[in-house]
Amino acid sequence: MGAEQLALLGGTPVGAVPQDPHPTFSDACIQRVVDHLRGGRTVGLNKGTDVVRECEEAVAAWQGVEECMAVSSGHAALHTALMGLEISTGDEVICTPYSWGASVSCVLHCGAVPVFADVDVETGLLDPASVEASITPRTRAILPVHLFGQPANMTALCAVAQKHGLVVVEDGSQAHGSIHAGRKVGSFGDAAGFSCMGGKLLASSEAGYMLCHDKEVYWKAALNTQHMGRCSEPGYPDALRPFVDSLVYTYRASQLDAVMLTEQLRKIDVENAGRRRNVALFKRHLEGLGSIAFPRFPAGDDPAYHMLSVNFVPEHAGVTRATYMQALSAEGVGTWPYVPSPIPHWTRFRWQDYAGPRIFWTDQLRASGIDYASVEVPNCVTKVARSLEMGWNYVADEPARMERLAEAFWNVERNLPALREWERKEVLV
Ligand SMILES: Cc1ncc(COP(=O)(O)O)c(C=O)c1O
């Protein structure tokens, strides 16, 4: 690796490092989808449909939980999970301020009130101590997100939940196959929601799934989110039958997605292992590079890399993150900060002066009286300011790619004095 001049300053770029295509579908998967279409079967309302049952049983077995319900999206999965646990009007749910909005909108769509705890500053994952400090008499649930495929500390979060009589709903949308304490995430909480849209680790076209251990939760979730056809599944409780109707959210998954998910499951372990090997190699190449710090995980935890999230160290680099990203980008490496700001500080949480289109949950927030703008989540603010994300569809073992990726970072590192000088002049202009 040479100390070439920075591409930003006119040097030759290290060059882009292509990722593997994602998602990919095996020939068997494509054949099954085609056969299914040829068979003219697109309606699948419940486990009585062979491909729905096959998908839900395969996902449940792979995840290590009793129950799975295939649904139309990750948001649908989370909303379904919360409704299965009867989270409703005025209930408080402790959320992370550092995520994709759907990790919180699912709470809003129950008529419930999100209360934001702070995160671990390295990983951006919910901090169990802050969660415990956020509990009030109205708290009903905790909603941890395994962001970027990093496993949240489910051992500590479940202990807090148990101590205070709360339920836990995991958002595993970015974390299929992520391991906490030797077990797959999604199996710790009372329920979990996963997205399977095309960009996710377990990708179909648009779909998701809800997991739970307790069949009661499954039935209650189905009552509100699925076609009444679900009530013809064996074991449907008589107590719920009087309430079965079509006053539901239409969150069922398509049969084609059920077929795709079953087939995608056959290769996800191999793909996740490849992503992990590439991260390990990349990390080795970056040893000693001071501008970037990798989040650390306890023994027994093993992220699944939907994205790679690292932390920029401005004290070392002596330039802003924006300048650093610009220099990397000129070398051919794209990075971006995934979460723009803490969620409670987003415009639509400012119910006091909200002037956008009418939506019921802004009224709900108003009724709560919580001043979200003043919610203090200092670790989240730091994580937002430092985090750098990279797409991580590096599955195949091609060591030259990790070398080249690292070379781009090292080129910036070796040229930090020149980059500082460039930044200083840019600021003066
Ligand atoms: C963490 C997280 N939760 C929930 C979702 C929602 O998933 P979907 O887009 O399938 O509704 C996403 C999607 O990106 C996500 O990243």
The ligand as an SDF file (V2000), in Angstrom:
LIG
                    3D

 16 16  0  0  0  0  0  0  0  0999 V2000
  -34.7680   -1.1470   11.8240 C   0  0  0  0  0  0  0  0  0  0  0  0
  -35.9450   -1.2030   10.8940 C   0  0  0  0  0  0  0  0  0  0  0  0
  -37.1650   -1.4020   11.4000 N   0  0  0  0  0  0  0  0  0  0  0  0
  -38.2450   -1.4820   10.6180 C   0  0  0  0  0  0  0  0  0  0  0  0
  -38.1510   -1.3520    9.2580 C   0  0  0  0  0  0  0  0  0  0  0  0
  -39.3980   -1.3820    8.4270 C   0  0  0  0  0  0  0  0  0  0  0  0
  -39.3650   -2.3740    7.4450 O   0  0  0  0  0  0  0  0  0  0  0  0
  -40.2790   -2.2270    6.1370 P   0  0  0  0  0  0  0  0  0  0  0  0
  -39.6740   -1.1980    5.2640 O   0  0  0  0  0  0  0  0  0  0  0  0
  -40.2430   -3.5940    5.5220 O   0  0  0  0  0  0  0  0  0  0  0  0
  -41.6260   -1.8610    6.6170 O   0  0  0  0  0  0  0  0  0  0  0  0
  -36.9040   -1.1430    8.6720 C   0  0  0  0  0  0  0  0  0  0  0  0
  -36.7690   -0.9850    7.2100 C   0  0  0  0  0  0  0  0  0  0  0  0
  -35.8160   -0.4740    6.6960 O   0  0  0  0  0  0  0  0  0  0  0  0
  -35.7610   -1.0590    9.5100 C   0  0  0  0  0  0  0  0  0  0  0  0
  -34.5480   -0.8570    9.0100 O   0  0  0  0  0  0  0  0  0  0  0  0
  1  2  1  0
  2  3  1  0
  2 15  2  0
  3  4  2  0
  4  5  1  0
  5  6  1  0
  5 12  2  0
  6  7  1  0
  7  8  1  0
  8  9  2  0
  8 10  1  0
  8 11  1  0
 12 13  1  0
 12 15  1  0
 13 14  2  0
 15 16  1  0
M  END
$$$$
